[in-house]
Amino acid sequence: MLSHIIDVLADPIDGTPLHGADDYSRLVSESGHSYDVARQGYVTLAGGAGLRYAGDDAQMIADRETFLSGGHFAPFVETVSEHVHSAIDAAGLDDDDQPVICEIGAGTGYYLSHTLDSVAGSRGIGIDVSVHAAKHLAKCHPRVGAVVADAWARLPIADSSVDAITVVFAPRNAVEFARILKPSGQVIVLTPEIGHLSELREPLGIIDVEAGKVDRMIEQAAGHLKPVGESDLVEFEMMLDQQSIASQIGMSPSARHIKPEALAERIKALPEHMKVTARARVTRLQRL
């Protein structure tokens, strides 16, 4: 619900505060800009140039919902939630505080809703550039506000207002993260590691994860954010059937690079069930 997080949202054009108007059918800024709230409950907050790209389409979001709801990535979800909980504990908030958790590239809200359940009284902002994702985001949890916005542009969030930012296999804008984080806030990033889905890469023709992704992320954030401790490796095996594999590939960027007919044939040639390794690193960063 947008009313839960209205005090944190800001006009994407000039950064002035927003308030709800006409029973929250619109959000209006102090400078007079107005943004309609969709009937599904999300709002698009984009600057004058608008959104540069559309993000995941309806099929990719459906595949994401199907795969994640199967619990295959549960260890990733639990790890992200645990790190957010730890980061908020380290901030020393009062018991009656309502910490704000913002997920960038939140997709269907699967990770964010679980994190909110693990942090008492927390409020969530889900940011995604995809309208199809936002429709799911808006109903994923009663304490989530769904916002369509470009992660690479100025985020429609007030300065120093967010307690934790989560980024799960999504874009990272260090300059904006440092701006919206509270001084005690942290960013929790889950980054795929070499070996992630390794059993599927050769038979399906999927490119492997690039080496050194975490190191490059830290280097690119220099001057704005710094690491909190060392990155932790999260690795586990999943038993996937062909439909789950199709959904996993369908929700990923690989879906844009393989023709559907070719992908279907390759998946059909796989065993009916196979073990697949999930592998990623979780990194925490804070303001300088």
C-alpha positions in Angstrom: 0.0 0.0 0.0 1.4 3.3 -1.0 0.0 5.1 2.0 2.4 3.0 4.2 5.5 4.5 2.5 4.3 7.9 1.3 6.6 9.7 3.7 9.6 8.1 1.9 8.6 8.6 -1.7 9.7 11.7 -3.6 9.0 13.4 -6.9 11.4 11.8 -9.5 11.8 15.2 -11.2 12.8 17.5 -8.4 12.9 15.3 -5.2 10.1 17.2 -3.4 7.8 15.2 -1.0 4.7 13.4 -2.3 1.3 13.1 -0.7 -1.8 11.1 -1.6 -4.7 12.9 -3.3 -8.3 11.9 -4.1 -8.2 8.9 -1.8 -4.7 7.9 -3.1 -5.8 7.7 -6.7 -3.0 10.2 -7.4 0.3 11.1 -5.8 1.0 14.9 -5.9 4.3 16.6 -5.1 4.9 19.9 -3.4 6.0 21.3 -6.7 2.7 20.4 -8.3 3.6 17.3 -10.4 0.8 14.6 -10.3 1.2 10.8 -10.8 -1.8 8.6 -11.3 -2.0 5.4 -9.2 -3.0 2.4 -11.4 -6.1 0.5 -10.3 -3.9 -2.5 -9.5 -2.2 -0.3 -6.8 1.2 0.6 -8.2 2.4 4.0 -9.3 4.8 5.0 -12.1 7.3 7.6 -10.9 9.6 8.5 -13.8 11.3 11.8 -14.6 10.6 14.0 -17.7 12.4 11.6 -20.0 10.1 8.7 -18.9 11.2 5.1 -18.8 14.0 4.1 -21.2 13.0 0.4 -21.4 10.0 -1.8 -20.5 11.8 -4.5 -18.4 10.4 -8.1 -18.1 7.4 -8.9 -20.2 4.3 -10.7 -19.0 5.6 -14.2 -19.8 8.9 -13.6 -18.0 7.0 -12.4 -14.9 4.7 -15.5 -15.1 7.8 -17.7 -15.3 9.4 -15.9 -12.4 6.2 -16.4 -10.3 6.0 -20.1 -11.2 9.7 -20.9 -10.5 10.0 -18.9 -7.2 6.7 -20.1 -5.8 8.1 -23.6 -6.1 10.6 -22.8 -3.4 13.6 -23.7 -5.4 15.5 -20.6 -4.4 14.4 -20.7 -0.7 18.0 -20.7 0.6 18.7 -17.5 -1.3 15.5 -15.9 0.1 16.4 -17.0 3.7 20.0 -15.7 3.3 18.9 -12.2 2.0 16.3 -11.9 4.8 18.8 -12.9 7.5 21.3 -10.3 6.3 18.7 -7.6 6.2 17.7 -8.6 9.8 21.3 -8.4 10.9 21.9 -5.1 9.2 18.8 -3.5 10.8 19.9 -4.9 14.2 23.3 -3.4 13.7 21.7 0.0 13.1 20.4 0.0 16.7 16.9 1.2 15.9 14.3 1.7 18.6 11.7 -1.0 19.1 8.9 1.2 17.9 10.7 2.2 14.6 9.3 1.0 11.3 12.4 0.3 9.2 12.1 0.9 5.5 13.4 -1.8 3.2 13.7 -1.1 -0.5 14.2 -3.8 -3.1 15.6 -2.7 -6.5 14.4 -4.9 -9.4 11.9 -6.5 -7.1 10.1 -8.5 -9.7 7.0 -10.2 -8.3 8.0 -9.2 -4.7 8.8 -12.8 -3.6 12.0 -11.8 -1.8 10.7 -8.6 -0.4 7.6 -10.1 1.1 9.6 -12.8 2.9 12.0 -10.2 4.2 9.2 -8.0 5.5 7.8 -11.0 7.3 11.1 -11.6 9.0 11.6 -7.9 10.2 8.9 -6.9 12.7 7.1 -3.6 11.8 9.1 -3.1 8.6 7.7 -1.3 5.5 8.7 -2.2 1.9 9.2 -0.3 -1.3 9.4 -2.5 -4.4 11.1 -0.8 -7.4 10.9 -2.4 -10.9 10.9 -0.9 -14.4 8.3 -3.6 -15.5 4.6 -2.7 -15.3 3.9 -6.5 -15.4 6.1 -6.9 -12.3 4.4 -4.0 -10.5 1.0 -5.6 -10.8 2.3 -8.6 -8.8 4.4 -6.3 -6.4 1.3 -4.3 -5.4 -0.4 -7.3 -4.0 2.5 -9.4 -2.7 2.4 -8.0 0.9 0.1 -5.6 2.8 3.2 -3.5 3.8 4.6 -3.1 0.3 4.3 -0.1 -2.0 4.9 -0.9 -5.6 6.7 1.7 -7.8 7.6 1.5 -11.5 10.9 3.4 -11.9 14.3 3.2 -13.7 17.0 1.9 -11.3 19.6 3.8 -13.3 17.8 7.2 -13.0 17.2 9.3 -9.9 15.2 7.0 -7.6 11.8 8.5 -6.5 12.9 8.2 -2.8 13.8 10.9 -0.3 17.4 11.4 0.9 18.6 9.4 3.9 15.2 7.6 4.3 15.9 3.9 3.7 17.2 1.5 6.3 18.1 -1.4 4.0 18.3 -1.9 0.2 18.2 -5.3 -1.3 19.4 -6.2 -4.8 18.8 -9.7 -6.0 20.4 -10.4 -9.5 19.4 -6.8 -10.4 21.0 -3.4 -11.3 23.1 -1.5 -8.7 23.2 2.3 -8.7 25.7 3.1 -6.0 25.3 6.9 -6.3 21.6 6.7 -5.7 21.9 4.0 -3.0 24.3 6.2 -1.0 21.8 9.1 -1.4 18.7 7.3 -0.1 20.4 5.2 2.6 20.2 6.4 6.2 23.7 6.9 7.7 23.3 3.5 9.5 21.7 1.8 6.5 23.1 -1.0 4.4 22.8 -2.5 0.9 22.5 -6.3 0.7 23.4 -7.6 -2.8 23.0 -11.1 -4.1 25.2 -11.7 -7.1 25.4 -14.9 -9.2 28.7 -16.7 -8.9 30.6 -18.9 -11.5 29.0 -22.3 -11.4 25.4 -21.0 -10.9 23.1 -23.3 -13.0 26.3 -24.9 -14.4 24.5 -28.2 -15.3 22.2 -26.3 -17.7 24.6 -24.1 -19.5 26.1 -26.5 -22.0 23.0 -28.4 -23.0 20.9 -25.3 -23.2 23.5 -23.0 -24.7 23.5 -20.5 -21.8 26.5 -18.2 -21.2 28.2 -18.7 -17.9 28.5 -16.1 -15.2 31.4 -13.7 -15.6 34.3 -14.0 -13.3 34.9 -11.3 -10.7 31.4 -9.8 -10.6 31.6 -9.0 -6.9 35.0 -7.4 -7.1 33.8 -5.2 -10.0 30.7 -4.2 -8.1 32.8 -3.1 -5.1 35.2 -1.2 -7.4 32.3 0.6 -9.2 30.7 1.6 -5.8 34.0 3.1 -4.6 33.5 6.7 -3.5 29.9 6.0 -2.5 29.7 2.7 -0.7 32.2 0.3 1.0 31.9 -3.4 1.9 30.8 -4.5 5.4 33.0 -7.6 6.0 33.5 -10.3 3.4 31.1 -11.7 0.9 29.4 -15.0 1.8 29.0 -17.8 -0.7 25.6 -19.4 -0.8 25.5 -22.8 -2.7 22.9 -25.6 -2.8 21.5 -28.2 -5.1 18.0 -28.2 -6.6 16.1 -31.1 -8.1 14.3 -29.7 -11.1 11.9 -31.2 -13.6 11.7 -30.0 -17.2 8.9 -27.5 -16.5 10.8 -25.9 -13.6 13.9 -25.6 -15.8 11.8 -24.0 -18.6 10.4 -21.5 -16.0 13.9 -20.7 -14.6 15.3 -20.0 -18.1 12.1 -18.1 -19.0 12.5 -15.7 -16.1 16.2 -14.9 -16.9 17.9 -12.7 -19.6 18.7 -16.0 -21.4 15.0 -16.0 -22.5 15.8 -13.0 -24.8 18.7 -14.7 -26.5 17.3 -18.2 -27.3 14.5 -18.8 -29.7 11.5 -20.4 -27.9 11.4 -23.3 -30.3 15.1 -24.1 -29.9 14.9 -23.8 -26.1 11.9 -26.1 -25.9 13.7 -28.8 -28.0 16.9 -28.5 -25.8 14.9 -28.8 -22.6 13.0 -31.8 -24.0 16.3 -33.6 -24.5 17.2 -33.2 -20.8 16.4 -35.9 -18.1 12.9 -35.6 -16.7 14.5 -34.6 -13.3 18.0 -33.4 -12.8 20.2 -31.9 -10.0 21.1 -28.3 -10.7 23.5 -26.1 -8.6 22.5 -22.7 -7.4 25.5 -20.5 -6.5 25.7 -16.8 -5.5 27.4 -14.4 -3.2 25.8 -12.1 -0.7 27.6 -8.8 -0.1 26.8 -6.0 2.3 27.8 -2.4 1.7 27.4 0.8 3.7 27.8 4.5 3.1 31.3 6.0 3.4 
